[in-house]
């Protein structure tokens, strides 16, 4: 499943937690790429992440907990 992470609405976003979340939910990601995607998201640009279908429910919950808006692309 492809997710488009749009923005983070948290008043004080925890970049480390967001990076860890992206790293855990994505199907093939390394820590430096996850950090880079977090920085892009914090600047206000959207990023795409591929999530394995078996992790999709927990991934969506984790994103909502971090107050990250997303669209499901596929």
ABEGO torsion letter per residue (X at the ends): XBBBBABBABABBBAAAAAAAAAAABABBBAAAAAAAAAAAAAGBBBBBBBBAAAAAAAAAAAAAAGBBBBBAX
